[in-house]
Amino acid sequence: MIDLRLLREDPDRVRASQRARGEDVALVDALLSADERRRSSGVRFDELRAEQKALGKLIPKASGDEKAELLKKAGQLAADVKAADAERDAADTETQELVLQLSNLVHPEVPVGGEEDFVTLETHGTIRDFGAEGFEPKDHLELGTTLGAIDVERGAKVSGSRFYFLTGVGALLELALVNAAIAQATAAGFTPMLTPALVRPQSMAGTGFLGQAAQDVYHLDKDDLYLVGTSEVALAAYHMDEIIDADRLPLRYAGFSPCFRREAGSHGKDTRGIFRVHQFDKVEMFSYVDPADSQAEHQRLLEWEKQWLTSLELPFRVIDVASADLGSSAARKFDCEAWIPTQGKYRELTSTSDCTEYQSRRLSIRFRDGKQVKPLATLNGTLCAVPRTIVAILENHQQADGSVRVPEVLRPYLGGREILEPVAK
């Protein structure tokens, strides 16, 4: 959540952020009103309690009519204190409910607009001209089936649409990707983490996934637990309710976990193959830093993502995501989109978000800097979302005979294999 002091001092900035996101601007004024009632009712309660205590000291010393009058006044004060306490609690509850609905403040350099209003920052690699090479590229599902790597028919039979099996070299390719990604992250100083896939409501809400993203989340009613859509949730909540010494920052974790997404609203989108699925595995980078260093850390996370995609020899671009396409926790987000030959366009493979102090305030994670204790900043960045990365590798590194060349970075994790060969015609 945002800092209420900032809201009071510069409400126009918060209104502008809500407007840029395409979200409810009236929420700002409702929150300002609730916060004012919370503060004024708190002052009123404190004044009445002070008066009540002072009166309590006079009563034992009084007698006769004076004492009777004081007792009568004490009775009225007790009722007033109770009413003021109830008013304060109601205003505080309303304030907390409203502030949790407010998205993070958009960074001033974020392009304003919707999904298509992003700004392209960089382009890397060379897009292959398959026509010049003399063959028409196959899509990842056709390649994966021929390689004995992907089985969506049995995935649908067992679990329904948007589920799949990775088989044979497909399974080995996932393990190679995960091991290579963890190796890069470890070399960069990240602590590898295997995280829970089920989390409590406070963990999910604290990271901002029960707001605009709630419809995409799986909930287990009997246990009141949520299946994570990313290990970001568990990694953010890892230090919930803790105070971290400043000299321990930055803390960097690389989490590997299954991820579950309902893909609500995606009916008819990317229905072929494994590009958009309900369950997948992912390696996620997560950083805790001093807020003064969050923008620099954001660039570092982006560089690690670029390093990873470059090592996979994939053509990709980096975009600055537009304001209305940001998640509620993100102040700014960069996506790396790989070229998918059979789609003829770039598609998101990784993203990195600077969440500033938004998540740490909700999760009560602070750091001690000298005598001060204050919220820190959290950031996240995809290193490898496995199915989409497999899609990009198969399509970009395919050869005319249906085989697929293995990027050098993955070969040590595939027993030195340089080519994935078809197993069925």
Phi and psi in degrees as a GROMACS rama.xvg file:
@    title "Ramachandran Plot"
@    xaxis  label "Phi"
@    yaxis  label "Psi"
@TYPE xy
-85.1984  165.803  ILE-2
-75.8176  121.164  ASP-3
-63.7956  -29.6311  LEU-4
-64.4269  -40.1824  ARG-5
-63.6418  -39.9978  LEU-6
-59.3425  -43.7202  LEU-7
-68.9869  -37.2465  ARG-8
-79.3289  -31.7796  GLU-9
-142.408  65.417  ASP-10
-63.5112  -27.2133  PRO-11
-64.5783  -34.0708  ASP-12
-64.7891  -39.8914  ARG-13
-69.8494  -40.5133  VAL-14
-60.9286  -42.4295  ARG-15
-63.15  -38.3636  ALA-16
-65.175  -45.7799  SER-17
-61.3889  -41.1494  GLN-18
-63.785  -42.2184  ARG-19
-64.3296  -33.2144  ALA-20
-78.4227  -13.0435  ARG-21
76.524  26.9349  GLY-22
-109.608  173.988  GLU-23
-67.2126  112.06  ASP-24
-75.2148  -30.0125  VAL-25
-61.7918  -22.8176  ALA-26
-59.4719  -33.6256  LEU-27
-62.3485  -47.3604  VAL-28
-69.9061  -35.7881  ASP-29
-62.8838  -39.6704  ALA-30
-69.7799  -40.8664  LEU-31
-59.0875  -42.2005  LEU-32
-65.5575  -44.9364  SER-33
-64.6205  -38.8204  ALA-34
-66.4047  -38.2463  ASP-35
-65.5682  -41.9314  GLU-36
-64.597  -38.4551  ARG-37
-62.3622  -45.3426  ARG-38
-71.1278  -43.8442  ARG-39
-68.2793  -38.1579  SER-40
-69.5666  -30.1038  SER-41
-66.808  -42.591  GLY-42
-63.5819  -44.1938  VAL-43
-59.9629  -43.2787  ARG-44
-62.276  -45.5208  PHE-45
-62.1431  -40.0856  ASP-46
-64.9047  -44.3535  GLU-47
-66.6741  -38.9066  LEU-48
-64.9481  -39.1654  ARG-49
-64.4178  -42.0979  ALA-50
-64.7029  -40.2243  GLU-51
-63.0356  -42.0092  GLN-52
-66.2238  -41.9074  LYS-53
-63.0185  -40.6956  ALA-54
-65.8181  -36.955  LEU-55
-61.6097  -29.0846  GLY-56
-77.8719  -24.541  LYS-57
-81.6621  -32.9034  LEU-58
-57.8925  -45.7349  ILE-59
-62.5535  -23.8429  PRO-60
-88.1439  -14.6581  LYS-61
-91.3886  165.355  ALA-62
-150.321  165.002  SER-63
61.4294  -139.476  GLY-64
-61.5651  -36.8112  ASP-65
-60.9483  -43.005  GLU-66
-66.4913  -40.8572  LYS-67
-60.5578  -41.6295  ALA-68
-65.418  -41.8934  GLU-69
-64.4416  -39.3047  LEU-70
-65.476  -39.1287  LEU-71
-62.729  -43.8405  LYS-72
-65.4068  -36.8584  LYS-73
-63.7668  -38.0832  ALA-74
-63.3214  -43.04  GLY-75
-65.6087  -40.8386  GLN-76
-62.3626  -39.671  LEU-77
-60.5631  -41.1663  ALA-78
-66.8116  -41.1353  ALA-79
-64.282  -40.3072  ASP-80
-63.7863  -43.5517  VAL-81
-62.3207  -42.0241  LYS-82
-67.0005  -41.0509  ALA-83
-65.6897  -37.4516  ALA-84
-64.3748  -42.9449  ASP-85
-65.1169  -40.9499  ALA-86
-64.5721  -41.3649  GLU-87
-63.1506  -45.1413  ARG-88
-63.8021  -40.5318  ASP-89
-65.1174  -43.2106  ALA-90
-66.9417  -37.3543  ALA-91
-66.2778  -42.7671  ASP-92
-62.4147  -44.5758  THR-93
-63.1731  -42.0494  GLU-94
-60.2495  -45.7995  THR-95
-65.0504  -39.3422  GLN-96
-64.4497  -40.8717  GLU-97
-72.8686  -40.9463  LEU-98
-66.7431  -29.4095  VAL-99
-72.461  -18.137  LEU-100
-84.7507  -13.8928  GLN-101
-84.8219  129.825  LEU-102
-76.7574  165.811  SER-103
-63.0879  156.408  ASN-104
-72.8109  129.321  LEU-105
-69.8792  134.344  VAL-106
-61.8754  140.753  HIS-107
-61.4601  -21.0014  PRO-108
-90.2384  -2.96641  GLU-109
-68.9522  132.989  VAL-110
-64.8394  137.667  PRO-111
-87.6484  134.007  VAL-112
144.07  -168.877  GLY-113
-96.0923  -161.111  GLY-114
-55.3304  -36.4108  GLU-115
-91.8726  4.22113  GLU-116
-99.0773  21.0956  ASP-117
-65.9179  164.931  PHE-118
-117.002  128.134  VAL-119
-78.5608  122.473  THR-120
-95.3759  -38.5864  LEU-121
-151.586  154.82  GLU-122
-131.756  134.591  THR-123
-128.434  146.992  HIS-124
81.2715  173.741  GLY-125
-117.782  128.916  THR-126
-76.1718  126.869  ILE-127
-68.8142  143.129  ARG-128
-100.554  91.637  ASP-129
-65.7999  -31.208  PHE-130
-60.4904  -42.6378  GLY-131
-66.3451  -26.3373  ALA-132
-84.1205  -8.8831  GLU-133
90.4257  18.2477  GLY-134
-150.751  157.527  PHE-135
-89.8032  126.917  GLU-136
-67.6154  142.535  PRO-137
-89.9164  154.626  LYS-138
-82.4572  169.703  ASP-139
-63.7783  -30.6386  HIS-140
-71.4975  -42.272  LEU-141
-63.0828  -44.4611  GLU-142
-62.837  -47.5565  LEU-143
-62.6492  -36.4259  GLY-144
-67.31  -44.4254  THR-145
-63.8374  -35.2308  THR-146
-78.9587  -8.17234  LEU-147
68.9618  33.4247  GLY-148
-107.851  -27.2333  ALA-149
-132.844  133.619  ILE-150
-133.233  96.3188  ASP-151
-87.4103  -25.5444  VAL-152
-63.9912  -46.7258  GLU-153
-74.1818  -28.2735  ARG-154
-60.6147  -43.7129  GLY-155
-67.8467  -38.0592  ALA-156
-62.7569  -41.0992  LYS-157
-79.6868  -41.6924  VAL-158
-126.219  -17.5736  SER-159
113.336  -176.892  GLY-160
-65.5087  152.632  SER-161
67.2404  22.9514  ARG-162
-118.697  162.493  PHE-163
-161.297  163.245  TYR-164
-111.06  138.319  PHE-165
-97.9472  123.762  LEU-166
-124.815  152.649  THR-167
53.6131  -122.792  GLY-168
-67.3615  -19.9394  VAL-169
-64.9786  -45.7587  GLY-170
-64.5354  -41.5315  ALA-171
-65.1075  -35.7555  LEU-172
-65.5866  -41.3688  LEU-173
-59.4105  -48.906  GLU-174
-60.8164  -37.672  LEU-175
-64.5279  -44.1423  ALA-176
-62.3895  -45.4301  LEU-177
-64.0018  -45.3276  VAL-178
-65.3943  -39.6398  ASN-179
-67.6368  -39.9636  ALA-180
-66.0072  -44.6006  ALA-181
-63.9929  -36.5487  ILE-182
-63.5843  -42.558  ALA-183
-64.3631  -44.3715  GLN-184
-64.4805  -41.6175  ALA-185
-63.7882  -40.8998  THR-186
-63.6362  -28.2  ALA-187
-85.5915  -1.2935  ALA-188
101.302  7.6088  GLY-189
-79.6219  145.241  PHE-190
-88.2506  119.589  THR-191
-65.934  140.866  PRO-192
-138.859  133.777  MET-193
-103.64  116.694  LEU-194
-108.563  157.318  THR-195
-64.1155  145.472  PRO-196
-93.1825  -13.5816  ALA-197
-113.378  132.718  LEU-198
-135.102  159.44  VAL-199
-75.4003  161.404  ARG-200
-55.7086  -39.0733  PRO-201
-65.4297  -29.5044  GLN-202
-70.7473  -44.1194  SER-203
-67.8249  -44.4724  MET-204
-66.6581  -38.6203  ALA-205
-62.873  -29.4368  GLY-206
-89.7388  -4.33654  THR-207
93.3368  15.1506  GLY-208
-94.5726  4.45576  PHE-209
-108.166  15.8787  LEU-210
-97.3654  -112.097  GLY-211
-66.2415  -21.6264  GLN-212
-94.6275  3.25327  ALA-213
-58.9878  -35.0299  ALA-214
-67.7164  -15.0847  GLN-215
-97.9086  3.74535  ASP-216
-103.552  138.087  VAL-217
-86.3339  131.422  TYR-218
-122.238  131.468  HIS-219
-95.929  99.7917  LEU-220
-59.3307  -43.6015  ASP-221
-63.041  -30.668  LYS-222
-107.008  -8.14981  ASP-223
51.5869  50.0097  ASP-224
-125.59  153.763  LEU-225
-114.873  141.128  TYR-226
-81.5915  128.871  LEU-227
-72.958  145.604  VAL-228
-91.6098  -7.99404  GLY-229
-167.145  148.678  THR-230
-70.8552  -6.25276  SER-231
-51.4662  -37.5237  GLU-232
-62.3507  -52.2606  VAL-233
-66.8775  -37.4528  ALA-234
-69.3301  -35.5923  LEU-235
-68.8808  -40.0472  ALA-236
-81.6261  -6.71027  ALA-237
-55.1611  -39.5748  TYR-238
-105.666  23.4925  HIS-239
-56.3276  136.899  MET-240
63.8956  29.7254  ASP-241
-120.096  156.505  GLU-242
-115.16  123.45  ILE-243
-107.33  133.699  ILE-244
-67.2784  138.595  ASP-245
-57.9169  -32.2715  ALA-246
-73.396  -5.40859  ASP-247
-88.5189  -12.4297  ARG-248
-84.8097  148.434  LEU-249
-78.4768  149.777  PRO-250
-103.651  127.838  LEU-251
-127.734  129.167  ARG-252
-125.583  144.686  TYR-253
-117.598  106.818  ALA-254
-99.2539  136.128  GLY-255
-112.958  129.285  PHE-256
-159.567  160.095  SER-257
-71.687  151.867  PRO-258
-129.408  141.07  CYS-259
-127.92  127.334  PHE-260
-139.451  131.791  ARG-261
-70.4091  -20.5438  ARG-262
54.7327  41.6264  GLU-263
-61.79  137.791  ALA-264
83.1915  2.61458  GLY-265
-104.407  18.3547  SER-266
-55.7042  125.749  HIS-267
86.9205  -7.36145  GLY-268
-96.8126  129.77  LYS-269
49.5183  49.1005  ASP-270
-80.4004  -16.4385  THR-271
-90.8933  129.906  ARG-272
80.372  -146.655  GLY-273
-121.309  23.2423  ILE-274
-72.6439  -41.939  PHE-275
-125.844  106.118  ARG-276
-131.437  169.298  VAL-277
-85.2519  -24.7698  HIS-278
-139.245  132.481  GLN-279
-156.604  166.944  PHE-280
-105.766  151.104  ASP-281
-152.062  144.813  LYS-282
-103.129  122.566  VAL-283
-120.561  133.002  GLU-284
-92.1845  142.313  MET-285
-143.415  134.492  PHE-286
-127.86  140.134  SER-287
-111.586  123.109  TYR-288
-140.496  164.761  VAL-289
-60.72  132.84  ASP-290
-52.3873  -30.394  PRO-291
-65.0738  -18.0555  ALA-292
-107.545  5.86716  ASP-293
-66.8267  -39.438  SER-294
-67.4763  -38.297  GLN-295
-66.2669  -39.699  ALA-296
-65.7749  -35.084  GLU-297
-59.8457  -43.1229  HIS-298
-65.843  -37.1735  GLN-299
-63.637  -44.4087  ARG-300
-60.2882  -41.4589  LEU-301
-61.4601  -42.3193  LEU-302
-62.8173  -37.8254  GLU-303
-67.1434  -36.1942  TRP-304
-66.4264  -42.6084  GLU-305
-63.559  -40.2561  LYS-306
-58.7488  -42.8493  GLN-307
-64.8736  -48.8572  TRP-308
-67.6717  -33.7891  LEU-309
-65.7807  -39.8076  THR-310
-65.2797  -27.0096  SER-311
-84.5709  -0.124432  LEU-312
60  42.9389  GLU-313
-106.011  137.575  LEU-314
-74.3637  132.586  PRO-315
-153.096  165.436  PHE-316
-128.935  159.372  ARG-317
-112.761  129.302  VAL-318
-121.568  149.067  ILE-319
-93.8191  108.791  ASP-320
-68.3475  137.261  VAL-321
-72.1731  158.772  ALA-322
-56.4041  -44.4176  SER-323
-76.367  -5.56538  ALA-324
-105.391  6.47575  ASP-325
-81.7103  146.869  LEU-326
-68.062  160.157  GLY-327
-61.842  -28.2327  SER-328
-83.6278  -21.1011  SER-329
-85.5271  131.273  ALA-330
-84.8996  -29.6131  ALA-331
-156.681  146.67  ARG-332
-141.844  134.368  LYS-333
-110.507  133.776  PHE-334
-110.243  142.455  ASP-335
-105.21  121.139  CYS-336
-114.355  124.581  GLU-337
-89.4741  150.291  ALA-338
-75.489  129.378  TRP-339
-111.458  105.342  ILE-340
-54.4923  -45.6439  PRO-341
-75.7432  -14.3749  THR-342
-93.8308  -17.1052  GLN-343
65.5152  29.9544  GLY-344
-158.473  167.154  LYS-345
-83.7065  140.276  TYR-346
-131.712  147.104  ARG-347
-62.3307  129.208  GLU-348
-113.445  -39.7574  LEU-349
-136.061  160.093  THR-350
-147.644  154.816  SER-351
-138.047  132.726  THR-352
-123.818  136.951  SER-353
-95.2003  111.738  ASP-354
-96.5948  6.22981  CYS-355
44.2505  -130.589  THR-356
-96.8736  5.85889  GLU-357
-59.8094  -50.8998  TYR-358
-72.9802  -38.5196  GLN-359
-65.846  -33.368  SER-360
-67.2958  -40.6009  ARG-361
-70.082  -32.4231  ARG-362
-98.0465  0.971632  LEU-363
55.0503  55.3351  SER-364
-111.723  121.033  ILE-365
-131.236  167.653  ARG-366
-129.083  149.72  PHE-367
-98.6849  114.811  ARG-368
-116.886  95.679  ASP-369
67.4153  -122.742  GLY-370
-91.393  -6.68787  LYS-371
-92.8424  142.087  GLN-372
-121.679  122.118  VAL-373
-148.364  163.175  LYS-374
-64.2533  146.051  PRO-375
-101.36  -178.331  LEU-376
-107.515  145.753  ALA-377
-120.504  145.821  THR-378
-139.757  151.338  LEU-379
-135.13  155.312  ASN-380
-156.412  125.831  GLY-381
-65.2199  132.198  THR-382
-99.5663  -47.715  LEU-383
-148.45  107.522  CYS-384
-89.497  110.117  ALA-385
-60.0291  -54.9095  VAL-386
-59.1485  -45.6945  PRO-387
-64.9465  -33.6797  ARG-388
-68.0954  -38.7281  THR-389
-62.9411  -41.58  ILE-390
-54.574  -50.3854  VAL-391
-65.3299  -40.3882  ALA-392
-65.4836  -48.9373  ILE-393
-59.869  -46.1643  LEU-394
-73.6978  -37.7971  GLU-395
-80.867  -25.7154  ASN-396
-109.485  16.6629  HIS-397
-72.3119  156.584  GLN-398
-122.672  166.589  GLN-399
-58.3365  -30.4863  ALA-400
-86.4043  6.29116  ASP-401
91.242  -2.76144  GLY-402
-80.9811  169.368  SER-403
-133.288  129.06  VAL-404
-76.8241  136.114  ARG-405
-89.8968  125.209  VAL-406
-57.0994  144.133  PRO-407
-56.638  -36.1241  GLU-408
-62.1357  -25.1109  VAL-409
-92.7956  -16.1685  LEU-410
-60.6909  -39.1397  ARG-411
-61.9582  -24.2632  PRO-412
-92.9976  0.148323  TYR-413
-121.976  29.0961  LEU-414
65.2418  26.8865  GLY-415
83.8608  2.67567  GLY-416
-61.6094  131.569  ARG-417
-102.207  -24.4093  GLU-418
-133.092  136.815  ILE-419
-94.0536  118.226  LEU-420
-98.8577  144.649  GLU-421
-60.9584  143.334  PRO-422
-112.006  -9.05375  VAL-423
-143.1  147.485  ALA-424
